[in-house]
Amino acid sequence: MKQRWLVAMLWMLLITGSASWAVGDSGPWEIAPPDAHGANWDNGLLANACQPPENAGKKNLTKAFACPRLMLGSGEMLAGAAYDAKKNSSWSAGGKPIFAYGVVGRDAAPGAGDEPCTCYQLEPATAGAFQPLIVQWANTGANGCQDPKTGQCDFDLFMGLGGTGNFNACIGGRSNSSTFGDFMYSAYPWAGQPWGGGASETSECAVTGLSSYATTTTNESCKFGLDGHYKGNPEIVWQQVQCPIGLIRVTGCELADNSTQPVASPNPQTGSWLKGYITSMQDCCLPSAGWVNNVSNAQSPWLAIYSCDAQGIPWTVNNPVQPPPPKVKNCCSWDGCQTCGTSTWCNENKSQCTGSCNGAWCA
């Protein structure tokens, strides 16, 4: 655990120039808030690395991936959980955090009243089956939820080699690989892929990323998920809770009404909780809540889930997305002046382009 903490901290020092940021006191693994300008799809700077579902016309934009820091068992997640356990002694047992932290994909149950960046406490339906979790909703498009009165809902837990589905920006040459051709790994075991839950034994936790940080974090997360018994679709009971600061600073997102939610309990009375189960995933695609457009109730400056480049480096207010150099002139564009649009009318002048065409004029 100490080694993973040091790897994460040294990497963040390298890419940000500072190990902390002035908003909070959560610890040396804290980085600056997300780059909300780059994470706004209206600004035309980023594209989801996965195509589909991303618009194929964005192929020339910078590609955004799911950050390794968001993985179950990452150095940052371990540090965030340890920080909160130190601040709240009831969240610690035997000198170790009671809760593990992570992010999940899910779809809202009808009438549930929650939204992306909401947090949940997940308890094993069978006591002691795995370490309880506090997770944040980062992505949509999971297997879905039923009516909250019946309670069945799955939480697709993001972990190294957790399994791809319809989409894949992890490795090329597969039936579900992104057509953009940008990937996070040069070697990625394909056991249990796609739709099979990914790695089923620790010997399969053997990716090679485009950075040593992505490699180490992914392989350690894979082992954490397997050793911690989070694979195999374990049954859970769950309820919505307040997102703890340690988790918020790892993910980059906080809702304005977060403080009104109940604080997670280390000894919950779960008789009235909803039911569900945990699945696992890693498709490397930008999570839905990585776009500020998809998080309607966020609290500044924590406006979206962090997005990363292919090496796992997050874009922050101190390390913003840089637009690619323009390739065309004197026309209307919708991809950062990488190509001209096809509309003759929009290409006639700046006024028409930026007005009714809602494009960007390339001077």
N, C-alpha and C positions, 0 to 999 in steps of 0.2 A: 504494500500500500504506500509506503514511504517513497519507494522508487517511482511509482506512477505520479504521486504528488509533485516530485521534483521535476520529472520530465515535463509535466503540464506547465509548471510555474516557469521553468527556464525557457520553454517555447514561447510563452506569452510575453516574457520579458524581451525576447528577441524581436517579436513582431510588433509590439506596441511601444517599446521604449520605456515602459513603466509597468510595474507589477500591480498597481491598484489605481482606483479612480476616486475623485473627491466626493461623490455622492454618498457613499456608505462606508462602513468600517468592517465589511464582511470578510476581508482577508486578502492575502497576496495573490490569489488566483482570480481576483475580480478584474475585469477589463472595462474599457469605456463602453457606453451604451451603443446599441446598433446604429448603423448608418441608415436612418429613416429615409433620407433622400434617395439613396440607391435602392432601397427596398420598396419604393413606390413604383409600381409598374407603369404609371403614367409618365415617368421621367425617362423611360427607354434606355436604362443603363444595364439592366440585368435580364437574363433569361433563365428560367428553370433549366437545369442541365438535362432533364428528362424530356425528350420529344419522341413520341407523345408523352404527356398531354400538352406540352408547351406548343405555342404557335410556331410552325416551321419557319415562318418569315423572320424569326428572331435569331437565326443561326449565326449572325455576325456579332451578336452582343456577348458580353462577358457572361460566362455560365456560373450559376450559383448552385451549390450543393448543400446537403445536410451536414452540419458541423460535427466532427468527432467528439467535441466537448459535450454534446447532448446525449451521448451514449450512456446507457446503464453501466456503472462501474468505471467510467472515465475518471481520470485524476481530478478533474474539475468537479464532477458530481460527488465524488468521495469527500473532497475538501469542503464543498458546500454543506453536505450532511453533517460532517464533523464540526463545522462552525456552528450550525444551529443546535447541535447536541450540547456543545460547550456553553452556549448562551442559555439553553433551557435544560436544566439538569434532569428533568423528568423524561427527556428524549434520549437519555443515555443509560446503558446497562453494562456493567463490567468494563467501563471505560470505552465502550464502543457505541456508535449511534444505533438507536432502535430502528430508524427508517433508512432505507436506501432511496435514492432519488433517480428520476428518469423523466422522459417525455414519451407521449403516446400518440397514436393516431386513433381517431374514433369519429363517429357521427352522432349528432345530438339525438336523444330520444325525444319524440314528440311531446311538447309541453314541458320539457325539462328546465328551460330557462337559463341554460348555461351557454357558453360560447368559447371559441378558441382562446387559449391562455388561461382557462379555468384550471384549478388544481383539484385533485382527488386523492383520498386516502384509500389504498387497496390493501385489504387484509385477506390472508389465505382462509378459504372456507374450512380447511382442516388446519387446526392450530399447529404452528411450528413447521408447516410445509415449506415456507420460504420467509425471508426477511420482509416485513411489511414495507410497503412503498408509499411515497408521496410523489405523484406524477403530475405533469402539466400537459394539457391538451395542445399539441403542436401541429397536428396534421389531420386532414379529413380524408374520407374515402376508405375507411376501414370496413369491416364486415357489417357494421351498423348496430343500432340499438332498437329495442322494442319500446313499447309504452313504459314510462317509468313506474307505473303501478305494478307491472309484472317484473320489471327490474333487469331483465336480461340484456346485458350490454358487454361487448368485448372491448378490451383495451390493447391496442397493437403496440407493444413495448419496443422501443428503438434500442437495439443492441448490435454489437459487431457480429456479422454473419447471421443475422436474425432471419434472413430469408427475403428474397425479392418476390414481387408479384407481377402485375401487368407491366410495370416499368422498371428500368434499370439504368442508372448512370454510374454503377460501380465498375463494370468491366465490359469490354466490347466483345463482339463475336457471338452473342447469344440471341435467341429469338426475341427477347424483350429488351435488347440493348437500345439505348437512345440513338436516334438517327443523327444527332448533332456530332457524335463521335468524340465527345469529351468525357473522360472517365477518371475516377479517383484512384484506381488501383491498376498496377501492371500484372499482378497475380491475385486471383480471387477464387478459392475453392468453390466448386459448383455442386457439392453434395447437398441434397435437399432443396435444390433450386429448379425452377421457381415454384412457389406455392407449397413448399414442403417444410418450411420452418428453418431452412438453412442448416448450419452445423449441428450435429447431434452428439459429437464427442470432441474433447479438447484438442486431439491431434489434428482436427480440421481447422483449428483457429490459426491460420497460417497465411494471412494476406501479405502482400507487398504493396504499400502505398506510394504515392508520389513524394512523400516526406516521411522521415523517420517517426515524426509525431503521429501521423495518421496510421502508420503501420503498428506502432506500439499500442496506441489507444484502442484500435479496432481489435487486435488480438487479445488484449487484456479484457476488454468488454465481453468478447465472445466467451472467454473462460469464466468470467464473473457470472454471466447468464446461465451457463451450463452448471457450474459448481453450486450456484445459488438456487437451482431447481426452478428457474423461471420458464424453462422450455416445457413443451408437452401440454400446453393449454390448461394450466392449473385453474381451478375454480376459485372465485373470490367473492367477497362482499365488499361494497364500496359506498362512499358518500363524498359529496363535494366539501372541500375544506379550503382554508386560507393558504395561499402560496407562501411558504417561508422565504425569508430574504436570501438564504443561501442558494435556494433553487432559482429564484428570480435572477440573481446575478450570474448564474451559469447560463440561463436560457435567454435573457435579455428582454423578457416580456412581463408586464404586470398590469392587471386590470384596475380601473379606477375604484371599483367596489370591493377590491380584495380584502380590505380590513374588516368588512362587514360579515365575512364568512367565518364559520366556526374553526377554531384552531384544532389541528390534528391531535388526537388523544392517543397516548401510549397504551392505555387500557380501555379501549372503546367497548361500549355496549352495542353490539352489532345486530341485535334481534330485529330491528326495523330497517336495517340497511338493505340496499338493493343488491341483486345478485349479478354475476357475470363470470368472465374468464379472461385470462391473459393469453394473447398470441404474441408472436415476435416478428420483427421485420428489420430489414436494412435494404433500401433500394437506392440510397444515395441522392434521391431527388430533393429539391428544395421543399421543406415543409410548407403547407398552406399558410400557416401563421408567420412564415418568413416574409410575407408581403404585408406591409402596413395596411393595405386596402382591405385585407381580410380580418383585421382586428379593430372592431368599431369602438371599443370602450377602453382602450389602453391609456395608461397614465404616463405622461412624459417624465423622463426621456426613455422609458422602457416600453417602446412602441411596437416591437415585433420580435419574434424568435430570431436569434442570430443566423445569418447565412454565411457561407464560407466559399473560398475558392477551392480548387481541386487538391491543394495541399493541406486543407483544413484550417486555413487562416481566416478568422472572422473579419468581416467588414464592420468597422465601428466609426464613430464620429471622429476618432483620431486616425483612422485608417480607412477613409471612404473609398467607394467604388470609383475608379478612374474611367472616364469614357474612352473608348478606342479612338485613335486618330481618324479624322474623316477621310473618306475615300472618294467622295463625289462632291460636286459643286453645282450651284445654280439650279437646284431642283428641290422638290419636296420629298422628305424622307420620314419613315416611321421606325428606323432602326439605327438612330444615331449617326446619320449621314454615311452609312456603310453602302447603301444602295439607294437609287432614286425610285420613287413610287411610279406606278404604271399609269396614273391618271394624268392625261394631258392638261386638263383644266387646273388641277392642283399644282402642276409644275410650271404654270405660266408666271406666277409671281408670289412674293412672300405673303401678301395680304390674303390671297385665296388659300394658300397652303396652311397658314397658322389660324385662319378663320374657320370657315365651314369644313375644311378638310381635316382640321385638328392634327396637322402634322408639324414637322420642324423644318424650317427653311435652311438649306445648306448654302452658305454664302461663298 
